[in-house]
Amino acid sequence: QVQVVESGGGLVQPGGSLRLSCTSTRAITSEYAMSYWRQAPGKQREFVAAMKDNNVTHYADSVKDRFTISTNDAKNQVYLEMNNLKPEDTAVYYCNTRPTWSLFSVGYVGYWGQGTQVTVSS
């Protein structure tokens, strides 16, 4: 079974930066998209960023120009560089791998990491 392990969360002040890391037992190929989602208390889980075909990126409007997703194929890892963090970025961040075609498919689950807490506060 594919396993996804992520890390890098923590406490940071507004305007600060964090780098999340996600490691998958599945090799990163053009067939599978790597993505990050987040869920804040009392809110629905939302899309954050994705890497498709190992080089094409997509971002939610709320994080574009602040977050950058990248991969290290040799290590089966994906990274989310988060800059200029805001209190509203506070959430549990989840890494996911799934077939590229299913990235925004409502019914497709894929494989999820355990989540890592990001807290932006003074």
Residue pairs with C-beta under 8 A, 6 or more apart in sequence:
1 111
2 24
2 25
2 26
2 97
2 111
3 24
3 25
3 111
4 22
4 23
4 24
4 25
4 95
4 96
4 97
4 111
4 112
4 113
4 114
5 22
5 23
5 113
5 114
6 20
6 21
6 22
6 23
6 93
6 94
6 95
6 113
6 114
6 115
6 116
7 20
7 21
7 116
8 18
8 19
8 20
8 21
8 80
8 116
9 18
9 20
9 92
9 93
9 116
9 117
9 118
9 119
10 18
10 117
10 118
10 119
11 119
11 121
12 18
12 85
12 118
12 119
12 120
13 120
13 121
13 122
14 85
14 86
14 87
14 120
14 121
14 122
15 84
15 85
16 85
16 120
17 81
17 82
17 83
17 84
17 85
18 82
18 85
18 118
19 79
19 80
19 81
19 82
20 36
20 79
20 80
20 82
20 93
20 95
20 116
20 118
21 77
21 78
21 79
22 34
22 36
22 77
22 78
22 79
22 80
22 95
22 113
23 75
23 76
23 77
24 34
24 76
24 77
24 78
24 95
24 97
24 111
25 76
26 32
26 76
26 97
26 111
27 73
27 76
28 34
28 54
28 71
28 73
28 76
28 77
28 78
29 54
30 53
30 54
30 100
31 99
31 100
32 97
32 98
32 99
32 100
33 50
33 51
33 52
33 97
33 98
33 99
33 100
33 102
33 103
34 50
34 51
34 69
34 71
34 78
34 95
34 96
34 97
35 47
35 48
35 49
35 50
35 51
35 69
35 95
35 96
35 97
35 98
35 103
36 48
36 49
36 50
36 69
36 78
36 80
36 93
36 94
36 95
36 96
37 45
37 46
37 47
37 48
37 93
37 94
37 96
38 45
38 46
38 48
38 89
38 91
38 92
38 93
38 94
38 118
39 45
39 46
39 91
39 92
39 94
40 88
40 90
40 91
40 92
43 91
45 94
46 60
47 60
47 104
48 59
48 60
48 63
48 67
48 80
48 93
49 57
49 58
49 59
49 60
49 63
49 67
49 68
49 69
49 80
50 57
50 58
50 59
50 69
50 103
51 57
51 69
51 70
51 71
51 78
52 58
52 100
52 103
53 100
54 71
54 73
57 68
57 69
58 103
59 67
59 69
62 88
63 82
63 89
66 82
66 83
66 84
66 85
67 80
67 81
67 82
67 83
68 80
68 81
68 83
69 78
69 79
69 80
69 81
70 78
70 79
70 81
71 77
71 78
71 79
72 78
72 79
78 95
80 93
82 89
82 118
85 118
85 120
86 120
87 120
87 121
88 120
89 118
89 120
90 118
90 119
90 120
90 121
91 118
92 115
92 116
92 117
92 118
93 115
93 116
93 117
93 118
94 112
94 113
94 115
95 112
95 113
96 110
96 111
96 112
96 113
97 110
97 111
98 108
98 109
98 110
98 111
99 108
99 110
102 108
102 110
